[in-house]
């Protein structure tokens, strides 16, 4: 699928090292802080969150979103993982995402983000650290990456709208 209107957006061909490091630090950082914050109060729920996060990432997000993204296969660049890992375990399928994936991927991501605050609210430093990592990471996508992305079938893509 080609973009319909990209006159106001420069499409990104490759993510810079800075973009990749910040994205990965923020994404994995808030997941680690969330897991630790839950563990401090309820170790069993920390295991549940960790299993959910890993399953959501490896069974929903990577195959549902990343396997359709052109960046790892065509541009050797990825914001979440080294592209060689994405290509090895989630080879490029085609640009068309399945309609169920367009729903499942955002729901899985929301679960990863919205579960920890219920426990972290009791620990203000961890709560603040969690959101210090999560908010900029999550805001960067719709405010920057989604406006310049070549994954035109992604429901967050704003470059072709």
C-alpha positions in Angstrom: 0.0 0.0 0.0 1.4 3.4 -1.0 1.0 6.5 1.1 -1.9 8.7 0.0 -0.5 12.0 1.2 3.1 12.4 2.4 3.7 15.9 1.3 3.9 17.2 4.9 5.9 14.2 6.2 9.4 13.0 5.4 9.3 9.2 5.5 12.0 7.6 7.7 14.2 5.1 5.9 16.2 4.0 8.9 16.0 4.7 12.6 19.1 6.3 14.1 21.1 4.7 16.8 19.8 7.4 19.2 16.1 6.6 18.3 16.7 2.9 18.7 18.4 3.3 22.1 15.9 5.7 23.5 13.0 3.6 22.3 14.4 0.3 23.7 15.5 1.9 27.0 12.0 3.5 27.5 10.0 0.4 26.4 12.0 -2.2 28.3 12.7 0.2 31.1 9.1 0.8 32.1 8.4 -3.0 31.8 11.3 -3.7 34.2 10.3 -1.0 36.6 6.7 -2.2 36.4 7.7 -5.8 37.1 9.9 -4.8 40.0 7.2 -2.5 41.5 4.7 -5.3 41.4 7.2 -7.8 42.7 7.9 -5.7 45.8 4.2 -5.9 46.8 2.9 -9.1 45.2 5.5 -11.5 43.8 2.8 -13.8 42.3 1.3 -10.8 40.4 4.8 -9.8 39.2 5.1 -13.3 37.6 1.7 -12.9 36.0 2.7 -9.5 34.6 6.0 -10.7 33.4 4.4 -13.7 31.7 1.7 -11.5 30.2 4.3 -9.0 29.0 6.5 -11.6 27.4 3.5 -13.4 25.8 1.9 -10.1 24.6 5.2 -9.0 23.0 6.3 -12.4 21.5 2.9 -13.8 20.6 0.9 -10.7 19.6 2.9 -7.6 19.0 5.9 -9.0 17.2 3.9 -11.4 14.8 1.0 -9.1 14.5 2.8 -5.8 13.9 6.5 -6.3 13.4 6.1 -9.2 10.9 4.3 -6.8 8.6 6.6 -3.9 9.1 9.1 -3.1 6.3 11.8 -1.7 8.6 13.5 -4.9 9.9 13.4 -6.7 6.4 13.9 -3.8 4.0 15.8 -1.2 6.0 17.6 -3.3 8.6 16.3 -1.1 11.4 13.9 -1.7 14.3 12.9 0.3 17.3 12.2 -2.7 19.6 14.7 -5.4 18.8 17.8 -5.9 16.6 16.4 -6.5 13.1 18.2 -9.8 12.7 16.2 -11.2 15.6 12.9 -9.9 14.2 13.7 -11.3 10.7 14.8 -14.7 12.2 11.8 -15.3 14.4 9.2 -13.2 12.7 10.0 -13.1 9.0 8.3 -10.4 6.9 4.9 -11.6 5.7 3.5 -8.7 3.7 2.4 -5.2 4.5 -1.2 -6.1 5.1 -2.0 -6.6 8.8 -4.9 -8.9 9.7 -7.9 -7.0 11.0 -7.7 -9.0 14.3 -4.1 -7.9 14.7 -5.1 -4.2 14.3 -7.2 -4.7 17.5 -5.0 -7.2 19.4 -1.7 -5.3 19.1 -3.0 -2.1 20.7 -4.9 -4.0 23.4 -1.7 -6.1 24.2 0.3 -2.8 24.4 -2.3 -1.2 26.6 -2.2 -4.2 29.0 1.6 -3.9 29.3 1.3 -0.2 30.2 -1.9 -0.2 32.3 -1.3 -3.1 34.6 1.7 -1.9 36.8 0.2 1.4 38.0 -2.3 -0.4 40.2 0.6 -1.6 42.3 3.1 1.2 41.7 0.7 3.9 43.1 1.7 2.7 46.6 5.4 3.3 45.8 5.7 6.9 44.5 9.3 6.8 43.4 8.7 3.7 41.2 5.4 5.1 40.0 7.1 8.3 38.8 10.0 6.4 37.3 7.6 4.1 35.5 5.7 7.1 33.9 9.0 8.9 33.3 10.0 6.1 31.1 6.6 5.2 29.7 5.1 8.5 28.8 7.9 9.9 26.5 8.3 6.5 24.9 4.6 6.1 24.2 4.1 9.8 23.2 7.0 9.6 20.7 5.1 7.1 18.5 2.0 9.1 17.6 3.8 12.5 17.8 6.9 11.5 15.7 7.3 8.0 14.4 3.8 7.4 13.2 3.9 10.6 11.2 7.0 9.4 9.3 6.5 5.6 9.2 6.6 3.4 6.1 4.4 0.7 7.7 1.3 2.0 5.9 -1.1 -0.6 7.1 -0.4 0.0 10.7 -3.5 1.5 12.4 -1.2 4.2 14.1 0.4 5.3 10.8 -0.3 8.9 10.2 2.0 9.4 7.2 -0.6 8.1 4.7 -3.7 9.9 6.2 
